[in-house]
Amino acid sequence: MGWVREDMTIDADVDLDETKTLKVTLPASMHLKLHSLKVLSGTNISETVEEAVQTHLDEEYDGEEIPILPAGGD
């Protein structure tokens, strides 16, 4: 399984703050809105999406710890 052990704990040498690339498919209208936010706010699209995902996770899981499961499936 690589960086996650069978008991679902993470190997100690894994940097959880490392930035990873994620490809997403969005409707054109949403992409245009993200581009508009980029121009108006001066932040890049990646920062805006990262903030939106973090906000969603915080609200959806109400501060609960979300387990980190092994990667490998979509």
C-alpha positions as CSV (number, residue, x, y, z in Angstrom):
1,M,0.0,0.0,0.0
2,G,3.0,2.3,0.1
3,W,2.6,5.3,2.5
4,V,-0.4,3.9,4.4
5,R,0.1,0.8,6.5
6,E,-2.5,-2.0,6.7
7,D,-3.7,-0.7,10.1
8,M,-4.6,2.6,8.4
9,T,-1.9,4.6,10.0
10,I,0.3,6.8,7.9
11,D,4.1,6.2,7.6
12,A,5.9,8.7,9.8
13,D,8.0,10.0,6.9
14,V,5.0,11.2,4.9
15,D,4.7,15.0,4.7
16,L,1.0,15.7,4.9
17,D,1.6,19.3,4.0
18,E,3.2,18.4,0.7
19,T,1.2,19.9,-2.2
20,K,-0.4,17.4,-4.6
21,T,-1.9,18.0,-8.0
22,L,-5.6,17.0,-8.6
23,K,-7.3,17.2,-11.9
24,V,-11.0,18.1,-11.9
25,T,-13.6,18.6,-14.6
26,L,-15.8,21.6,-14.0
27,P,-18.6,23.2,-16.0
28,A,-17.4,26.2,-18.1
29,S,-19.6,28.5,-16.1
30,M,-17.8,27.5,-12.9
31,H,-14.4,27.9,-14.5
32,L,-15.3,31.4,-15.7
33,K,-16.4,32.3,-12.2
34,L,-13.1,31.0,-10.8
35,H,-11.3,33.1,-13.3
36,S,-13.3,36.2,-12.4
37,L,-12.4,35.6,-8.7
38,K,-8.8,35.3,-9.7
39,V,-8.8,38.7,-11.5
40,L,-10.9,40.5,-8.9
41,S,-9.1,39.1,-5.8
42,G,-5.6,38.7,-7.1
43,T,-5.4,35.1,-5.9
44,N,-4.8,32.2,-8.2
45,I,-7.4,29.6,-9.0
46,S,-5.6,26.8,-7.1
47,E,-5.7,28.9,-3.9
48,T,-9.4,29.7,-4.3
49,V,-10.3,26.0,-4.9
50,E,-8.1,24.9,-2.0
51,E,-9.9,27.4,0.3
52,A,-13.3,26.2,-1.0
53,V,-12.5,22.5,-0.4
54,Q,-11.2,23.2,3.1
55,T,-14.3,25.2,3.9
56,H,-16.5,22.4,2.6
57,L,-14.7,19.8,4.6
58,D,-14.9,21.9,7.8
59,E,-18.6,22.5,7.3
60,E,-19.5,19.0,6.1
61,Y,-17.6,17.2,8.9
62,D,-18.1,19.8,11.6
63,G,-14.5,19.6,12.8
64,E,-14.5,15.8,13.0
65,E,-11.3,14.0,12.2
66,I,-11.5,12.5,8.7
67,P,-9.6,9.3,8.4
68,I,-6.9,9.2,5.7
69,L,-7.4,6.0,3.6
70,P,-5.0,4.5,1.2
71,A,-5.0,6.0,-2.3
72,G,-5.6,3.9,-5.3
73,G,-9.2,4.3,-6.3
74,D,-11.4,7.1,-7.5
